[in-house]
Amino acid sequence: MLDTTHLLTPAMFADPYPIYARLREQAPVLQVPQIGMWLVTRYDDVHQILKAPDVFSSSRTPALDQLRDPRLTEGVEMLATSSLVALDPPDHTRLRRLVNVAFTPRAITRLEARVRELSCELVDAIARKDSFDLMEDLAVPLPVIVISELLGVDPARRAQFKRWSDDLILGSRLDGHLDDAEIDRIIASRREFVRFFHEMIEHRRREPGDDLLSDLVRAETERDALSPEEVLTMALLLMVAGNETTTNLIGNGVVALLDHPDVLPRLRADPSRIPAFLEEVLRWRSPVVMLVRTTRRAVTVGGVDLPKDAVLGVLVDSANHDETHFPEPGRFDIERQPAHLSFGYGIHFCVGAPLSRLEGRIAFEELLARVPEFSREPGPLEWTPSFNLRGLKRLPLRRGPSLSAPATP
């Protein structure tokens, strides 16, 4: 039997791709008792699961942090049971239809000028510094400000939102290093986060505005299309998902440029290739590592018979490196045009994907135009030790040509 203890080590977070390859070859559907789930690693199996919500449920799935520690159930009940990502049809269909209007092509086009303005401001500030933290100065604030403005939240509170978001993510850390103080902090942040949005929603009921949160409140109060709990969980989900995915995309994209110095001049010479570059970044270092599903009935996946109510960790990050779909998957190649699964697939395909792609494209257009050369400060990369997100805590850079070896394995 394959030893599963190595799946919970810091090495797994630093460079999981050799481990993914071993799992795909030796145990593509593997039960891991330490985390209470089966890991699914091959592209075809992941695709099978994501396209069949009638067999693989989202609503009957426990949150990762509840699997991690029973104490973390406190303060997360609504997030785990009535969030859009944790629902099956027909409730999922109803909520998805309501929020889709904010992310139509026309709606995203209307946001482009504001995203450009913010990107220019942030990158101009970077260009005035000799050294900067890419995460703190660009990757974090850009998507936080955009989603805050979309929801009608004061962007000046972005530091507070980032702290809440970091603590929510800390709850999905599965490496066994949460102490009592961290658990208390996670629970406190959840309470603060929920209380803040609850107060905002009450304010919008009294004084609606021209923002997405007001639209959600109107759907509740005027059309009875949402419950009060659904308004709250939708706002929480959009606030967290609306910044974490893009933050990781931008950070991972800069790591890709540092690791592959031949790509940077190609993008500067032809910025129209930035969208293709971003799609390869999404495949190469997926911002979302894992999705979770639960079997509605006994089913066979990858030749393995699974019982009803089996919890599945669907590793899209591994699927994006499956050799049968992506030759030489460790090679970064902006000519691939990959059919990656980083935004999911089927009915749960990420509703905010168009906005994330817009923010990523404009951020890199402005960064490459306004900061001609940059390199990484010495020291190891600090990856967030999470099984469902892949992103950096910090990325210290300096203006000027690279003086060091590639940034990451």
C-alpha positions in Angstrom: 0.0 0.0 0.0 1.2 3.5 -0.8 2.4 5.5 2.2 0.1 8.5 2.7 2.0 10.3 5.5 4.1 12.2 3.0 0.9 13.9 1.7 0.8 16.1 4.9 4.4 17.4 5.0 5.8 20.9 4.1 7.4 19.3 1.1 4.0 18.6 -0.3 3.1 22.3 -0.2 6.5 23.4 -1.6 6.6 21.1 -4.6 3.6 18.7 -4.9 4.1 17.9 -8.6 6.5 14.8 -8.2 4.0 13.5 -5.6 1.1 14.1 -8.0 2.9 12.2 -10.7 3.5 9.3 -8.4 -0.1 9.2 -7.4 -1.3 9.3 -11.0 0.9 6.4 -11.8 0.5 4.2 -8.8 -2.7 5.2 -7.0 -4.8 7.6 -9.0 -7.8 7.2 -6.6 -6.3 6.9 -3.1 -7.9 6.8 0.3 -6.1 9.0 2.8 -7.4 8.3 6.3 -5.5 11.3 7.8 -7.7 13.8 6.0 -10.9 11.7 5.7 -11.1 11.6 2.0 -10.1 9.9 -1.3 -7.7 11.8 -3.5 -8.5 11.8 -7.3 -5.5 12.8 -9.4 -6.0 11.9 -13.1 -7.5 14.3 -15.6 -10.2 11.9 -17.0 -11.3 11.0 -13.5 -11.5 14.6 -12.3 -13.4 15.5 -15.4 -15.8 12.6 -14.9 -16.6 13.9 -11.4 -17.0 17.6 -12.2 -19.4 17.0 -15.1 -21.7 14.7 -13.1 -23.3 16.6 -10.1 -26.1 14.0 -10.2 -23.5 11.4 -9.0 -21.0 13.6 -7.2 -22.6 16.1 -4.8 -21.4 19.5 -3.6 -24.1 20.1 -1.1 -23.5 16.9 0.9 -19.8 17.6 1.3 -18.1 18.7 4.6 -15.9 21.7 4.6 -12.2 21.0 4.6 -11.6 22.7 7.9 -14.3 20.5 9.5 -12.3 17.5 8.3 -9.2 19.1 9.7 -10.5 19.8 13.2 -14.1 19.5 14.6 -13.6 22.7 16.6 -13.6 24.6 13.3 -17.3 23.9 12.6 -18.1 26.9 14.8 -18.8 30.0 12.8 -18.8 28.2 9.4 -22.2 26.5 9.3 -23.7 28.9 6.7 -20.6 29.0 4.6 -20.6 25.2 4.4 -24.3 24.6 3.8 -25.8 27.4 1.7 -22.9 28.8 -0.3 -23.1 28.7 -4.1 -20.2 26.3 -4.3 -21.8 24.0 -1.7 -25.2 23.5 -3.4 -26.7 21.2 -6.0 -29.6 21.9 -8.3 -32.2 23.2 -8.1 -30.9 25.6 -5.4 -27.6 26.0 -7.2 -29.3 26.8 -10.5 -31.5 29.5 -8.8 -28.6 31.2 -7.1 -26.3 30.9 -10.1 -28.8 32.6 -12.3 -29.1 35.6 -10.0 -25.3 36.2 -9.7 -24.5 35.5 -13.3 -25.8 39.0 -14.3 -22.8 40.6 -12.6 -20.3 38.6 -14.7 -21.8 38.7 -18.2 -19.4 39.8 -21.0 -21.1 43.2 -21.1 -20.8 43.6 -17.4 -17.1 42.6 -17.5 -16.4 45.0 -20.3 -17.9 47.9 -18.3 -15.4 47.1 -15.5 -12.3 47.2 -17.8 -11.7 51.0 -17.5 -11.8 50.8 -13.7 -9.5 47.8 -13.5 -7.1 49.6 -15.9 -7.2 52.7 -13.7 -6.5 50.8 -10.5 -3.7 48.7 -12.2 -2.0 51.9 -13.4 -2.1 53.4 -9.9 -0.7 50.3 -8.2 2.0 49.7 -10.8 3.0 53.4 -10.9 3.6 53.1 -7.1 5.7 50.0 -7.7 7.8 51.7 -10.4 8.8 54.4 -7.9 10.4 51.8 -5.6 13.7 50.0 -5.8 12.2 46.9 -4.2 8.6 45.9 -3.6 6.4 42.9 -2.5 4.4 41.9 -5.6 1.7 40.3 -3.4 1.3 43.3 -1.1 1.6 46.0 -3.7 -0.4 44.5 -6.6 -1.7 40.9 -6.4 -3.7 41.4 -3.2 -5.0 45.0 -3.5 -6.2 44.9 -7.2 -8.8 42.1 -6.9 -9.8 43.2 -3.4 -10.6 46.7 -4.5 -12.4 45.5 -7.6 -14.7 43.1 -5.8 -15.2 45.5 -2.9 -16.4 48.2 -5.3 -18.6 45.7 -7.1 -20.3 44.7 -3.9 -20.4 48.2 -2.5 -17.9 47.7 0.3 -15.4 50.4 1.3 -12.1 49.4 -0.3 -10.3 51.2 2.5 -11.0 48.1 4.6 -9.0 45.8 2.3 -6.4 45.1 5.0 -9.1 43.9 7.2 -10.7 41.8 4.5 -7.3 40.3 3.7 -6.8 39.3 7.3 -10.3 37.7 7.4 -9.6 35.9 4.1 -6.2 34.6 5.3 -7.8 33.2 8.5 -10.6 31.5 6.5 -7.9 29.8 4.3 -5.9 28.9 7.4 -8.8 26.7 8.4 -8.2 24.5 5.4 -4.6 23.9 6.3 -4.1 20.2 6.5 -0.5 19.8 7.7 -1.3 19.4 11.4 0.2 22.6 12.7 -2.9 24.5 13.9 -2.6 25.4 17.6 -5.3 26.6 19.9 -4.5 30.3 19.4 -4.8 29.9 15.6 -8.1 28.1 15.9 -9.4 30.8 18.2 -8.2 33.4 15.6 -9.9 31.6 12.8 -13.2 31.4 14.6 -13.0 35.1 15.7 -12.3 36.2 12.1 -15.3 34.2 10.8 -17.5 35.9 13.4 -16.2 39.3 12.5 -16.6 38.6 8.7 -20.2 37.4 9.1 -21.1 40.3 11.4 -19.7 42.9 9.0 -21.6 41.7 6.1 -24.8 41.2 8.1 -24.6 44.8 9.1 -24.0 45.9 5.5 -26.9 43.9 4.3 -29.2 45.5 6.9 -28.0 48.9 5.8 -28.7 48.0 2.1 -32.3 47.0 3.1 -32.8 50.5 4.4 -30.8 52.4 1.8 -30.2 50.3 -1.4 -27.4 51.4 -3.7 -26.2 50.7 -7.2 -24.0 47.7 -6.4 -24.2 43.9 -6.4 -25.0 43.6 -2.8 -28.0 45.8 -3.2 -29.1 43.7 -6.2 -28.9 40.6 -4.0 -30.9 42.3 -1.2 -33.6 43.3 -3.8 -33.7 39.7 -5.0 -34.6 38.8 -1.4 -36.9 41.6 -0.4 -38.8 42.3 -3.7 -38.8 39.0 -5.5 -38.4 36.5 -2.7 -35.8 34.8 -4.8 -33.2 34.5 -2.0 -33.4 33.8 1.6 -31.6 36.1 4.1 -29.0 33.4 4.7 -28.3 33.1 1.0 -27.8 36.8 0.6 -25.2 36.7 3.4 -23.3 33.6 2.1 -23.3 34.9 -1.4 -21.7 38.1 -0.3 -19.1 36.2 1.8 -18.3 33.9 -1.1 -17.9 36.7 -3.6 -15.7 38.6 -1.3 -13.3 35.7 -0.6 -13.4 34.0 -4.0 -13.3 37.3 -5.8 -9.9 38.1 -4.5 -8.0 34.9 -3.7 -8.1 33.3 -7.2 -6.9 36.4 -9.0 -4.3 37.2 -6.3 -2.8 33.7 -6.8 -3.0 34.0 -10.5 -1.0 37.2 -10.5 1.6 35.9 -8.0 1.9 32.6 -9.8 2.2 34.3 -13.1 5.2 36.4 -11.9 6.8 33.3 -10.6 6.4 31.7 -14.0 8.2 34.7 -15.6 11.0 34.5 -13.1 11.4 30.8 -13.8 11.2 31.2 -17.6 13.1 34.4 -18.6 12.6 33.7 -22.3 8.9 34.4 -21.9 9.1 37.9 -20.6 10.6 39.5 -23.8 8.0 37.7 -25.9 5.2 39.2 -23.9 6.7 42.7 -24.0 7.2 42.4 -27.7 3.6 41.2 -28.2 1.2 42.0 -25.3 -1.6 40.2 -27.2 0.0 37.0 -26.0 -0.7 37.7 -22.3 -4.1 35.9 -22.3 -2.4 32.7 -23.6 0.3 33.2 -21.0 -2.3 33.4 -18.3 -4.0 30.2 -19.4 -0.7 28.4 -19.2 -0.2 29.9 -15.7 -3.6 28.6 -14.7 -2.6 25.1 -15.9 1.0 25.2 -14.6 0.2 26.5 -11.1 -3.5 26.4 -10.6 -4.7 29.0 -8.0 -7.3 26.4 -6.9 -5.7 23.1 -6.1 -8.6 20.9 -5.0 -12.4 20.8 -5.1 -14.4 18.5 -2.9 -17.4 16.2 -3.8 -19.3 13.4 -2.1 -20.7 10.3 -3.8 -24.5 10.1 -3.9 -24.3 6.4 -4.5 -21.7 3.6 -4.9 -19.7 4.4 -8.1 -16.5 3.4 -9.8 -13.9 6.0 -10.5 -10.5 5.2 -12.1 -11.2 1.5 -11.6 -11.7 1.9 -7.9 -15.1 1.1 -6.3 -16.2 3.9 -4.0 -19.1 3.6 -1.5 -22.0 6.0 -1.1 -21.0 9.1 0.9 -17.3 8.8 0.1 -15.7 12.3 0.3 -13.5 13.0 -2.7 -10.6 15.5 -2.9 -10.7 16.3 -6.6 -7.1 17.5 -7.4 -7.5 19.8 -10.4 -3.8 20.9 -9.9 -2.8 17.3 -10.6 -5.2 16.8 -13.4 -3.6 19.9 -15.1 -0.3 18.0 -15.1 -1.6 14.7 -16.4 0.8 13.5 -19.0 -1.9 11.9 -21.1 -3.4 15.3 -21.7 -0.4 17.7 -21.4 2.9 16.4 -22.9 5.8 17.4 -20.7 3.5 18.9 -18.1 6.3 20.5 -16.1 7.3 22.5 -19.1 5.9 26.0 -19.2 4.7 26.7 -22.8 2.4 29.6 -23.7 1.7 28.0 -27.1 -0.3 25.1 -25.5 -3.8 26.6 -25.4 -4.5 24.1 -22.6 -8.0 22.8 -21.7 -7.2 23.2 -18.0 -9.6 22.6 -15.2 -8.5 25.4 -12.9 -11.9 27.2 -13.0 -13.7 23.9 -12.6 -16.1 22.3 -15.1 -19.8 22.0 -15.7 -22.4 23.7 -13.6 -19.8 24.8 -11.0 -17.5 26.4 -13.5 -16.2 29.5 -11.7 -18.7 32.3 -12.2 -16.0 34.9 -11.6 -13.6 33.5 -14.2 -14.2 36.3 -16.8 -13.4 38.9 -14.1 -10.3 37.0 -13.0 -9.0 36.8 -16.5 -9.7 40.5 -17.1 -7.8 41.5 -13.9 -4.9 39.2 -14.7 -4.5 40.5 -18.3 -4.6 44.1 -17.4 -2.3 43.7 -14.3 0.3 42.1 -16.5 -0.1 44.5 -19.4 0.6 47.4 -17.0 3.3 45.7 -15.0 5.3 44.7 -18.1 4.9 48.1 -19.7 5.8 50.2 -16.6 8.4 48.0 -14.8 10.8 47.0 -17.6 12.9 44.5 -15.5 12.4 42.9 -12.1 14.1 40.0 -10.2 13.4 38.1 -7.0 15.0 39.0 -3.7 17.1 36.1 -2.2 15.3 33.6 0.0 12.8 30.7 -0.4 9.3 31.2 -1.7 6.6 31.1 1.0 3.7 29.1 -0.4 0.4 29.0 1.5 0.2 25.5 3.1 -3.4 24.8 1.9 -4.8 21.8 0.1 -7.3 23.8 -1.9 -5.4 27.0 -2.8 -1.9 27.5 -4.3 -0.5 31.0 -3.8 2.3 32.9 -2.2 2.3 34.7 1.1 4.9 37.1 -0.1 6.9 37.7 -3.2 9.7 40.3 -2.6 11.1 41.7 -5.8 13.5 44.4 -6.9 13.6 46.4 -10.1 16.4 45.4 -12.4 17.6 42.2 -14.2 17.6 38.9 -12.5 20.7 38.0 -10.5 19.4 34.6 -9.2 18.4 31.2 -10.3 14.8 30.3 -11.1 12.4 31.0 -8.3 10.7 27.6 -7.8 11.1 23.9 -8.7 
